[in-house]
Amino acid sequence: MSQTGLVAEMQERGYHVTERQVRDWRAKGLLPPLNSRSRGRGLGVLRYLEGNEIILSQAIAISDLLDRNGRTKWVPLGLWFAGFVVNHGTVRALWLESLARTRKEWLGTALAKEECEDAIGGLCPRLAKGLSDQPWARNAHLQWTRLEPLLFEVLNAFFNPHPDAEIAIDEQLAETARTLMYHNRADREGPEFVSESELEQWLNFIRRNFSVSAMHQIIAAATDDDLTAAHNRWRAVCEVFKLLSANAAGGTPSDDLRLLGRRAAIQFGGLCIFGLLLLGRSGKGQLLDSRLEEARTTLAAQFT
């Protein structure tokens, strides 16, 4: 596909881009460089972008990311979350920076354990009041004063980087968790549903694996091969969902459905890829690969 052809395809789909913008995207590494081949003796050189459909999808994703964020800096990470190939060094640096930025947004300059707890404690009343106004909370008769201590423990497990930060669980917190998870079930009073020890185990699992500190350490230590394997599995997951969408739509998904899928991949891709990275580290990668290939083959056969 020529650069002019790419601009025409995007404009046909309602994206207002120019050749100058596409050149700028290539210069910043958001799109691959132009390939070239001879037209024949004396006929000059043909310059083009390899892979029509992939290049068009990537250019559309770039446009969407810029419309949402406005900053070119974060586009490569969004593209990677959406399933496109991006330099691993760039991905790792941006991913780690985004985690640090998230931590700062929540904790500010707090460093010591007590400072982190104070920062989280200061946020919880407002957050709990907002949650208590949601229909599901009102239906479950959950006042903000019940939600606040549980919210504190969850956020403390996620944001507090100190491994000795206490997880303080009592029966009241466990009951609040049961109410949240089983408010439509008459048997939520049973201890088999979210006991104190189970809730503590869940929060410890978050701290060990999905806290900002744990994610930072795991991503920083991940090799390029680790990132490639996790990303390939995420692309396989996305392919399965594309086949499901095509099957449900009775053919080729509409542009609106493609847009929804792309935005969902960008929104949740980071957490999903990180989860796949953890599965690979735990030795379950090959089993997951076989299951994904089985699902893809089955869906493709059904659709064709």
Contacts in CASP RR format, 6 or more apart in sequence:
PFRMAT RR
TARGET T0000
AUTHOR 0000-0000-0000
METHOD contacts of the structure
MODEL  1
MSQTGLVAEMQERGYHVTERQVRDWRAKGLLPPLNSRSRGRGLGVLRYLE
GNEIILSQAIAISDLLDRNGRTKWVPLGLWFAGFVVNHGTVRALWLESLA
RTRKEWLGTALAKEECEDAIGGLCPRLAKGLSDQPWARNAHLQWTRLEPL
LFEVLNAFFNPHPDAEIAIDEQLAETARTLMYHNRADREGPEFVSESELE
QWLNFIRRNFSVSAMHQIIAAATDDDLTAAHNRWRAVCEVFKLLSANAAG
GTPSDDLRLLGRRAAIQFGGLCIFGLLLLGRSGKGQLLDSRLEEARTTLA
AQFT
1 9 0 8 1.000
1 48 0 8 1.000
1 49 0 8 1.000
1 51 0 8 1.000
1 52 0 8 1.000
1 55 0 8 1.000
1 56 0 8 1.000
2 47 0 8 1.000
2 48 0 8 1.000
2 49 0 8 1.000
3 19 0 8 1.000
3 22 0 8 1.000
3 23 0 8 1.000
3 34 0 8 1.000
3 47 0 8 1.000
3 48 0 8 1.000
3 49 0 8 1.000
4 19 0 8 1.000
6 22 0 8 1.000
6 49 0 8 1.000
6 55 0 8 1.000
6 56 0 8 1.000
6 59 0 8 1.000
7 17 0 8 1.000
7 18 0 8 1.000
7 19 0 8 1.000
7 22 0 8 1.000
9 56 0 8 1.000
10 17 0 8 1.000
10 56 0 8 1.000
10 59 0 8 1.000
10 60 0 8 1.000
10 63 0 8 1.000
11 17 0 8 1.000
13 60 0 8 1.000
13 255 0 8 1.000
15 60 0 8 1.000
15 63 0 8 1.000
17 59 0 8 1.000
17 63 0 8 1.000
22 31 0 8 1.000
22 59 0 8 1.000
25 31 0 8 1.000
25 59 0 8 1.000
25 62 0 8 1.000
26 32 0 8 1.000
26 33 0 8 1.000
26 34 0 8 1.000
28 72 0 8 1.000
29 76 0 8 1.000
30 58 0 8 1.000
30 62 0 8 1.000
30 72 0 8 1.000
30 75 0 8 1.000
30 76 0 8 1.000
30 79 0 8 1.000
31 49 0 8 1.000
31 55 0 8 1.000
31 58 0 8 1.000
31 59 0 8 1.000
31 62 0 8 1.000
32 49 0 8 1.000
32 50 0 8 1.000
32 55 0 8 1.000
34 47 0 8 1.000
34 48 0 8 1.000
34 49 0 8 1.000
35 47 0 8 1.000
35 48 0 8 1.000
35 49 0 8 1.000
35 50 0 8 1.000
36 45 0 8 1.000
36 46 0 8 1.000
36 47 0 8 1.000
36 48 0 8 1.000
37 45 0 8 1.000
37 46 0 8 1.000
37 48 0 8 1.000
38 44 0 8 1.000
38 45 0 8 1.000
38 46 0 8 1.000
39 45 0 8 1.000
39 46 0 8 1.000
49 55 0 8 1.000
54 84 0 8 1.000
57 84 0 8 1.000
57 262 0 8 1.000
58 79 0 8 1.000
58 84 0 8 1.000
60 262 0 8 1.000
61 78 0 8 1.000
61 79 0 8 1.000
61 82 0 8 1.000
61 84 0 8 1.000
61 262 0 8 1.000
61 266 0 8 1.000
62 75 0 8 1.000
62 79 0 8 1.000
64 259 0 8 1.000
64 262 0 8 1.000
64 263 0 8 1.000
64 266 0 8 1.000
65 74 0 8 1.000
65 75 0 8 1.000
65 78 0 8 1.000
65 79 0 8 1.000
65 266 0 8 1.000
66 72 0 8 1.000
66 75 0 8 1.000
69 75 0 8 1.000
73 94 0 8 1.000
74 94 0 8 1.000
74 98 0 8 1.000
76 86 0 8 1.000
76 87 0 8 1.000
76 90 0 8 1.000
76 91 0 8 1.000
76 94 0 8 1.000
77 86 0 8 1.000
77 90 0 8 1.000
77 91 0 8 1.000
77 94 0 8 1.000
77 95 0 8 1.000
77 98 0 8 1.000
78 266 0 8 1.000
79 86 0 8 1.000
80 86 0 8 1.000
80 91 0 8 1.000
80 231 0 8 1.000
80 273 0 8 1.000
81 265 0 8 1.000
81 266 0 8 1.000
81 269 0 8 1.000
81 270 0 8 1.000
81 273 0 8 1.000
82 262 0 8 1.000
82 265 0 8 1.000
82 266 0 8 1.000
82 269 0 8 1.000
83 231 0 8 1.000
83 234 0 8 1.000
83 235 0 8 1.000
83 238 0 8 1.000
83 265 0 8 1.000
85 231 0 8 1.000
88 224 0 8 1.000
88 227 0 8 1.000
88 228 0 8 1.000
89 224 0 8 1.000
91 227 0 8 1.000
92 219 0 8 1.000
92 220 0 8 1.000
92 222 0 8 1.000
92 227 0 8 1.000
95 219 0 8 1.000
95 270 0 8 1.000
96 216 0 8 1.000
96 219 0 8 1.000
96 220 0 8 1.000
99 212 0 8 1.000
99 215 0 8 1.000
99 216 0 8 1.000
99 219 0 8 1.000
100 216 0 8 1.000
102 212 0 8 1.000
103 159 0 8 1.000
103 161 0 8 1.000
103 212 0 8 1.000
106 119 0 8 1.000
106 120 0 8 1.000
106 123 0 8 1.000
106 155 0 8 1.000
106 159 0 8 1.000
107 115 0 8 1.000
107 116 0 8 1.000
107 119 0 8 1.000
107 120 0 8 1.000
107 159 0 8 1.000
108 119 0 8 1.000
110 116 0 8 1.000
110 118 0 8 1.000
110 119 0 8 1.000
112 162 0 8 1.000
113 160 0 8 1.000
113 162 0 8 1.000
113 164 0 8 1.000
113 165 0 8 1.000
116 156 0 8 1.000
116 159 0 8 1.000
116 160 0 8 1.000
116 161 0 8 1.000
116 162 0 8 1.000
116 165 0 8 1.000
117 156 0 8 1.000
117 160 0 8 1.000
117 165 0 8 1.000
120 152 0 8 1.000
120 155 0 8 1.000
120 156 0 8 1.000
120 159 0 8 1.000
120 160 0 8 1.000
121 152 0 8 1.000
123 155 0 8 1.000
124 148 0 8 1.000
124 151 0 8 1.000
124 152 0 8 1.000
124 155 0 8 1.000
125 144 0 8 1.000
125 148 0 8 1.000
127 151 0 8 1.000
128 144 0 8 1.000
128 145 0 8 1.000
128 147 0 8 1.000
128 148 0 8 1.000
128 151 0 8 1.000
129 144 0 8 1.000
130 144 0 8 1.000
131 137 0 8 1.000
131 144 0 8 1.000
131 147 0 8 1.000
131 151 0 8 1.000
132 138 0 8 1.000
132 142 0 8 1.000
132 143 0 8 1.000
132 144 0 8 1.000
132 147 0 8 1.000
136 183 0 8 1.000
137 147 0 8 1.000
139 183 0 8 1.000
140 179 0 8 1.000
140 180 0 8 1.000
140 183 0 8 1.000
142 176 0 8 1.000
142 179 0 8 1.000
142 180 0 8 1.000
146 172 0 8 1.000
146 176 0 8 1.000
146 179 0 8 1.000
147 176 0 8 1.000
149 172 0 8 1.000
149 173 0 8 1.000
149 176 0 8 1.000
150 173 0 8 1.000
150 176 0 8 1.000
150 177 0 8 1.000
150 180 0 8 1.000
153 167 0 8 1.000
153 168 0 8 1.000
153 169 0 8 1.000
153 173 0 8 1.000
153 203 0 8 1.000
154 203 0 8 1.000
154 206 0 8 1.000
156 165 0 8 1.000
156 167 0 8 1.000
157 165 0 8 1.000
157 167 0 8 1.000
157 203 0 8 1.000
157 204 0 8 1.000
157 206 0 8 1.000
157 207 0 8 1.000
157 211 0 8 1.000
158 206 0 8 1.000
158 207 0 8 1.000
158 210 0 8 1.000
158 211 0 8 1.000
158 212 0 8 1.000
159 211 0 8 1.000
159 212 0 8 1.000
160 211 0 8 1.000
161 211 0 8 1.000
161 212 0 8 1.000
161 213 0 8 1.000
163 207 0 8 1.000
167 200 0 8 1.000
167 203 0 8 1.000
167 204 0 8 1.000
167 207 0 8 1.000
169 196 0 8 1.000
169 199 0 8 1.000
169 200 0 8 1.000
169 203 0 8 1.000
170 196 0 8 1.000
171 196 0 8 1.000
173 196 0 8 1.000
173 199 0 8 1.000
174 194 0 8 1.000
174 195 0 8 1.000
174 196 0 8 1.000
174 198 0 8 1.000
174 199 0 8 1.000
177 194 0 8 1.000
177 199 0 8 1.000
178 188 0 8 1.000
178 189 0 8 1.000
178 190 0 8 1.000
178 193 0 8 1.000
178 194 0 8 1.000
179 188 0 8 1.000
181 188 0 8 1.000
181 193 0 8 1.000
181 194 0 8 1.000
182 188 0 8 1.000
182 193 0 8 1.000
182 194 0 8 1.000
185 193 0 8 1.000
187 193 0 8 1.000
207 214 0 8 1.000
208 214 0 8 1.000
209 218 0 8 1.000
209 278 0 8 1.000
210 274 0 8 1.000
215 274 0 8 1.000
218 274 0 8 1.000
218 277 0 8 1.000
218 278 0 8 1.000
218 281 0 8 1.000
219 274 0 8 1.000
219 277 0 8 1.000
222 230 0 8 1.000
222 277 0 8 1.000
226 277 0 8 1.000
226 280 0 8 1.000
226 281 0 8 1.000
227 277 0 8 1.000
229 276 0 8 1.000
229 280 0 8 1.000
229 285 0 8 1.000
230 273 0 8 1.000
230 274 0 8 1.000
230 275 0 8 1.000
230 276 0 8 1.000
230 277 0 8 1.000
230 280 0 8 1.000
231 273 0 8 1.000
233 276 0 8 1.000
233 279 0 8 1.000
233 285 0 8 1.000
233 288 0 8 1.000
233 289 0 8 1.000
233 292 0 8 1.000
234 269 0 8 1.000
234 272 0 8 1.000
234 273 0 8 1.000
234 276 0 8 1.000
236 289 0 8 1.000
236 292 0 8 1.000
236 293 0 8 1.000
236 296 0 8 1.000
237 272 0 8 1.000
237 276 0 8 1.000
237 292 0 8 1.000
238 265 0 8 1.000
239 296 0 8 1.000
240 292 0 8 1.000
240 295 0 8 1.000
240 296 0 8 1.000
240 299 0 8 1.000
241 261 0 8 1.000
242 253 0 8 1.000
243 296 0 8 1.000
243 299 0 8 1.000
243 300 0 8 1.000
243 303 0 8 1.000
244 299 0 8 1.000
245 253 0 8 1.000
245 257 0 8 1.000
245 261 0 8 1.000
246 252 0 8 1.000
246 253 0 8 1.000
246 303 0 8 1.000
247 299 0 8 1.000
247 302 0 8 1.000
247 303 0 8 1.000
249 257 0 8 1.000
251 303 0 8 1.000
276 288 0 8 1.000
279 285 0 8 1.000
279 288 0 8 1.000
280 288 0 8 1.000
END
